Amino acid sequence: MQELNRIRGYRSMIGLSQEEMAKKIGISRENYARKESSNNFNETEKLALLSVFNEKGLKLVRNDLD
């Protein structure tokens, strides 16, 4: 059974496309898609994601992205 991809789920909840999220954290859409599918974001990228999610009203902490 495939594990739930939390980051993809959170992104969908706030209504952003992969391209929009990639721009917000400063990477290409292709790189974002690859990292999202494997949950292979580095720490700096995870903190940027967390900032976007929280700006959009999700109340997340760093561990929510693992």
OpenMM code with the backbone's topology and positions (N, CA, C; nanometers):
from openmm import Vec3, app, unit

residues = "MET GLN GLU LEU ASN ARG ILE ARG GLY TYR ARG SER MET ILE GLY LEU SER GLN GLU GLU MET ALA LYS LYS ILE GLY ILE SER ARG GLU ASN TYR ALA ARG LYS GLU SER SER ASN ASN PHE ASN GLU THR GLU LYS LEU ALA LEU LEU SER VAL PHE ASN GLU LYS GLY LEU LYS LEU VAL ARG ASN ASP LEU ASP".split()
positions = [
    Vec3(0.0837, -0.1182, 0.0000),
    Vec3(0.0000, 0.0000, 0.0000),
    Vec3(0.0884, 0.1247, 0.0000),
    Vec3(0.0559, 0.2202, -0.0868),
    Vec3(0.1351, 0.3415, -0.0953),
    Vec3(0.1089, 0.4305, 0.0251),
    Vec3(0.2167, 0.4815, 0.0825),
    Vec3(0.2061, 0.5710, 0.1972),
    Vec3(0.1477, 0.7053, 0.1523),
    Vec3(0.0649, 0.7620, 0.2343),
    Vec3(0.0076, 0.8928, 0.2063),
    Vec3(0.1187, 0.9964, 0.1957),
    Vec3(0.1159, 1.0760, 0.0907),
    Vec3(0.2130, 1.1828, 0.0748),
    Vec3(0.1561, 1.3080, 0.1408),
    Vec3(0.2051, 1.3386, 0.2570),
    Vec3(0.1521, 1.4503, 0.3356),
    Vec3(0.1686, 1.5841, 0.2649),
    Vec3(0.2866, 1.6073, 0.2078),
    Vec3(0.3109, 1.7367, 0.1450),
    Vec3(0.2162, 1.7565, 0.0269),
    Vec3(0.1951, 1.6543, -0.0531),
    Vec3(0.1000, 1.6636, -0.1645),
    Vec3(-0.0404, 1.6940, -0.1109),
    Vec3(-0.0774, 1.6271, -0.0030),
    Vec3(-0.2087, 1.6499, 0.0570),
    Vec3(-0.2247, 1.7919, 0.1087),
    Vec3(-0.1239, 1.8422, 0.1783),
    Vec3(-0.1297, 1.9793, 0.2289),
    Vec3(-0.1363, 2.0787, 0.1129),
    Vec3(-0.0576, 2.0534, 0.0078),
    Vec3(-0.0587, 2.1430, -0.1084),
    Vec3(-0.1983, 2.1463, -0.1706),
    Vec3(-0.2594, 2.0309, -0.1832),
    Vec3(-0.3948, 2.0241, -0.2386),
    Vec3(-0.4946, 2.0982, -0.1496),
    Vec3(-0.4773, 2.0871, -0.0194),
    Vec3(-0.5681, 2.1541, 0.0739),
    Vec3(-0.5660, 2.3057, 0.0573),
    Vec3(-0.4496, 2.3612, 0.0244),
    Vec3(-0.4410, 2.5066, 0.0093),
    Vec3(-0.4623, 2.5510, -0.1352),
    Vec3(-0.4842, 2.4555, -0.2250),
    Vec3(-0.5227, 2.4880, -0.3616),
    Vec3(-0.4124, 2.5386, -0.4516),
    Vec3(-0.2876, 2.4962, -0.4264),
    Vec3(-0.1773, 2.5372, -0.5121),
    Vec3(-0.1338, 2.4233, -0.6028),
    Vec3(-0.0949, 2.4581, -0.7242),
    Vec3(-0.0387, 2.3589, -0.8165),
    Vec3(0.1073, 2.3338, -0.7802),
    Vec3(0.1638, 2.2298, -0.8374),
    Vec3(0.3069, 2.2041, -0.8161),
    Vec3(0.3889, 2.3232, -0.8661),
    Vec3(0.3498, 2.3798, -0.9794),
    Vec3(0.4235, 2.4934, -1.0350),
    Vec3(0.4190, 2.6136, -0.9414),
    Vec3(0.3021, 2.6427, -0.8856),
    Vec3(0.2893, 2.7558, -0.7935),
    Vec3(0.3728, 2.7335, -0.6681),
    Vec3(0.3688, 2.6129, -0.6143),
    Vec3(0.4463, 2.5836, -0.4937),
    Vec3(0.5960, 2.5908, -0.5229),
    Vec3(0.6354, 2.5376, -0.6369),
    Vec3(0.7772, 2.5415, -0.6742),
    Vec3(0.8275, 2.6856, -0.6794),
    Vec3(0.7499, 2.7740, -0.7392),
    Vec3(0.7894, 2.9151, -0.7473),
    Vec3(0.8024, 2.9756, -0.6086),
    Vec3(0.7101, 2.9404, -0.5198),
    Vec3(0.7122, 2.9971, -0.3851),
    Vec3(0.8356, 2.9542, -0.3057),
    Vec3(0.8874, 2.8333, -0.3326),
    Vec3(1.0047, 2.7888, -0.2571),
    Vec3(1.1335, 2.7995, -0.3382),
    Vec3(1.1236, 2.8475, -0.4627),
    Vec3(1.2430, 2.8794, -0.5399),
    Vec3(1.3097, 2.7642, -0.6133),
    Vec3(1.2310, 2.6658, -0.6571),
    Vec3(1.2879, 2.5563, -0.7370),
    Vec3(1.2009, 2.5362, -0.8610),
    Vec3(1.2516, 2.4591, -0.9571),
    Vec3(1.1753, 2.4340, -1.0788),
    Vec3(1.0576, 2.3406, -1.0509),
    Vec3(0.9565, 2.3460, -1.1365),
    Vec3(0.8418, 2.2573, -1.1206),
    Vec3(0.8825, 2.1120, -1.1322),
    Vec3(0.9727, 2.0823, -1.2247),
    Vec3(1.0187, 1.9451, -1.2426),
    Vec3(1.0880, 1.8939, -1.1166),
    Vec3(1.1731, 1.9766, -1.0606),
    Vec3(1.2439, 1.9387, -0.9375),
    Vec3(1.1445, 1.9233, -0.8227),
    Vec3(1.0482, 2.0147, -0.8152),
    Vec3(0.9469, 2.0057, -0.7111),
    Vec3(0.8689, 1.8746, -0.7230),
    Vec3(0.8233, 1.8416, -0.8430),
    Vec3(0.7453, 1.7195, -0.8636),
    Vec3(0.8240, 1.5960, -0.8214),
    Vec3(0.9495, 1.5923, -0.8551),
    Vec3(1.0355, 1.4793, -0.8182),
    Vec3(1.0487, 1.4691, -0.6661),
    Vec3(1.0734, 1.5825, -0.6027),
    Vec3(1.0905, 1.5830, -0.4566),
    Vec3(0.9594, 1.5513, -0.3853),
    Vec3(0.8478, 1.6024, -0.4366),
    Vec3(0.7191, 1.5767, -0.3727),
    Vec3(0.6844, 1.4280, -0.3795),
    Vec3(0.7119, 1.3649, -0.4928),
    Vec3(0.6753, 1.2235, -0.5066),
    Vec3(0.7581, 1.1327, -0.4164),
    Vec3(0.8773, 1.1774, -0.3798),
    Vec3(0.9627, 1.0950, -0.2940),
    Vec3(0.9791, 1.1532, -0.1534),
    Vec3(0.9153, 1.2680, -0.1285),
    Vec3(0.9315, 1.3403, -0.0020),
    Vec3(1.0798, 1.3576, 0.0310),
    Vec3(1.1517, 1.4089, -0.0671),
    Vec3(1.2963, 1.4238, -0.0559),
    Vec3(1.3373, 1.5708, -0.0552),
    Vec3(1.2651, 1.6536, 0.0191),
    Vec3(1.2994, 1.7946, 0.0316),
    Vec3(1.4095, 1.8105, 0.1352),
    Vec3(1.5005, 1.9052, 0.1110),
    Vec3(1.6027, 1.9310, 0.2118),
    Vec3(1.5424, 2.0185, 0.3217),
    Vec3(1.6169, 2.0407, 0.4262),
    Vec3(1.5643, 2.1122, 0.5426),
    Vec3(1.5209, 2.2543, 0.5077),
    Vec3(1.5998, 2.3245, 0.4277),
    Vec3(1.5653, 2.4608, 0.3872),
    Vec3(1.4345, 2.4625, 0.3092),
    Vec3(1.4171, 2.3667, 0.2186),
    Vec3(1.2939, 2.3571, 0.1407),
    Vec3(1.1750, 2.3235, 0.2295),
    Vec3(1.1938, 2.2362, 0.3263),
    Vec3(1.0850, 2.2021, 0.4176),
    Vec3(1.0413, 2.3226, 0.4998),
    Vec3(1.1360, 2.4032, 0.5416),
    Vec3(1.0999, 2.5235, 0.6169),
    Vec3(1.0250, 2.6225, 0.5282),
    Vec3(1.0641, 2.6318, 0.4008),
    Vec3(0.9931, 2.7182, 0.3061),
    Vec3(0.8512, 2.6665, 0.2830),
    Vec3(0.8370, 2.5360, 0.2675),
    Vec3(0.7041, 2.4758, 0.2523),
    Vec3(0.6185, 2.5067, 0.3745),
    Vec3(0.6753, 2.4879, 0.4903),
    Vec3(0.6031, 2.5131, 0.6151),
    Vec3(0.5536, 2.6576, 0.6210),
    Vec3(0.6369, 2.7499, 0.5783),
    Vec3(0.5991, 2.8906, 0.5764),
    Vec3(0.4804, 2.9147, 0.4833),
    Vec3(0.4839, 2.8548, 0.3638),
    Vec3(0.3729, 2.8695, 0.2690),
    Vec3(0.2453, 2.8105, 0.3273),
    Vec3(0.2541, 2.6897, 0.3812),
    Vec3(0.1352, 2.6259, 0.4377),
    Vec3(0.0746, 2.7095, 0.5497),
    Vec3(0.1593, 2.7624, 0.6357),
    Vec3(0.1091, 2.8415, 0.7481),
    Vec3(0.0526, 2.9755, 0.7019),
    Vec3(0.1123, 3.0361, 0.5980),
    Vec3(0.0576, 3.1607, 0.5422),
    Vec3(-0.0825, 3.1381, 0.4860),
    Vec3(-0.1077, 3.0175, 0.4375),
    Vec3(-0.2374, 2.9842, 0.3778),
    Vec3(-0.3375, 2.9327, 0.4804),
    Vec3(-0.3013, 2.9374, 0.6091),
    Vec3(-0.3972, 2.9056, 0.7140),
    Vec3(-0.3846, 2.7689, 0.7780),
    Vec3(-0.2936, 2.6853, 0.7299),
    Vec3(-0.2718, 2.5567, 0.7970),
    Vec3(-0.1831, 2.5819, 0.9173),
    Vec3(-0.2132, 2.5189, 1.0254),
    Vec3(-0.1335, 2.5349, 1.1475),
    Vec3(-0.0459, 2.4113, 1.1630),
    Vec3(0.0695, 2.4136, 1.0946),
    Vec3(0.1585, 2.2982, 1.0935),
    Vec3(0.2866, 2.3280, 1.1678),
    Vec3(0.3518, 2.2240, 1.2137),
    Vec3(0.4854, 2.2331, 1.2715),
    Vec3(0.5785, 2.1490, 1.1857),
    Vec3(0.7060, 2.1653, 1.2050),
    Vec3(0.8066, 2.0994, 1.1211),
    Vec3(0.7843, 1.9483, 1.1082),
    Vec3(0.7515, 1.8807, 1.2153),
    Vec3(0.7332, 1.7352, 1.2105),
    Vec3(0.6152, 1.6919, 1.1253),
    Vec3(0.5229, 1.7809, 1.0966),
    Vec3(0.4098, 1.7477, 1.0104),
    Vec3(0.4513, 1.7197, 0.8667),
    Vec3(0.5721, 1.7586, 0.8288),
    Vec3(0.6184, 1.7405, 0.6914),
    Vec3(0.6964, 1.6122, 0.6705),
    Vec3(0.7206, 1.5368, 0.7747),
    Vec3(0.7958, 1.4100, 0.7615),
    Vec3(0.7049, 1.2947, 0.7284),
] * unit.nanometer
topology = app.Topology()
chain = topology.addChain("A")
for resn in residues:
    res = topology.addResidue(resn, chain)
    for name in ("N", "CA", "C"):
        topology.addAtom(name, app.Element.getBySymbol(name[0]), res)
